[in-house]
């Protein structure tokens, strides 16, 4: 049995198993949902990273708590065969590591009052960075954390740098003891740990020469530093520290500066290395770059390339619609939805309008695009992912929203698949007294017209078999630029 003392075993917190894959190693040895995995081969497990790392051996001993019993299971696994376990949380010792910074542009510090408690948690967990691509500051790591990053090869990580100068970064984070980020990145580079970085740009603070210097110093760490996302600051109406968003002219100047650097790095590194997020293009009214301009970087969750993905998906959909029409001999499916309202944030509205006009002409469906002003957080918050259900309901009262309302699915990519103000898609359908479909792309709208959407909610009793949004990948009908 793993070498824990009785006190260790009594107080140990493990991973609560929620599912066991049929035919998996875990299923064959008899693990069950509800079991608590405490250790693998004499090593305590504190998160799914430990489970992946310590279960890489061919011969395994798993210590499990089942009710009041401690059970030891032995297993043999083939190369590349996983245990087949799902857990209630990816971290077992604590739900998520808290941030020790007080950034003036932090979204949590700008949150309006009277939301649910979880929205006021400042997360900054390097494990979520490795597992899910969350950007972290690296200011709260222990020696053991650094040991794990090195020995478990936790690569790539996603790091919020913002500005490379030590004293300026400490001011930016409002953390006088924040370590030197360049020294930390060099340490990672020496151990061949790759990182993707982001710089949140605040006018008259981290722009201009600070931006130029930060990019230059991060480029010196290529290839360990794989990319830089340049992100405009986002500020709610609760912001109280005197920062301000970019003017269109400032956004254009920043975009010009970053794009001018890309040919240099493309020649030097083979990739453009520094990338403006979508919001710069939308604010300035410029066309987003083609897919090849992103060099295969998968940074859509940071607002990079999401609009291009939407437009490319739309181009493919037009061919699909033409094929369907040729086969069926009519313009539009017989779904009964003759008038459709597409809801989005203010930032993406113009792009969506332009594509919706063509979509309407192709299908004969009357389509209205309804941009929503974020009244709760303030008009400066323009992304669809931060829309409030109540704002949508209130502003749709003044619109003729027809037979079907399509909401951006990213509104509900929050815990328990509810909007920030706790409204669910089903509640939205009930309040609107209209069917509500969720969409990431116009292909999802087409699916609703075909009556094959998996995320369609009718007013009243939920339809049987309605899909759990948590099993779907994250997406957006808009560019979801980061606020922190």
Secondary structure, DSSP 8 states (H G I E B T S, - for coil): -----HHHHHH---EEEEEE-TTSHHHHHT--TT-EEEEETTEE--BHHHHHHHTTSSEEEEEEEETTEEEEEEEE--TT----EEES-SBSSSS--B-----TT-TGGG--SSS-GGGG--B--HHHHHHH---B-S-S--HHHHHHHHHTT---EEEE-S--SHHHHHHHHT-TT---HHHHHHHHHHTT--EEEEEEE-TTTTSTHHHHHHHHHHHTTTTTEEEEEEEE----TT--SS-----HHHHHHHHHHHHHHHHHHHHHHSS--EEE-HHHHHHHT-----GGGGTT---GGGTSSHHHHHHHHHHHHHHHHHHHHHHHTSSS-SSS--EEEEEEETTTHHHHHHHHHHHHHHH--EEEEEEE--TTT-TT---GGG--HHHHHHHHTTS---SEEEEEGGGG-SGGGB-TTS-BHHHHHHHHTSEEEEESSHHHHHHHHTT--SSEE-SSS--TT---GGGS----SS------
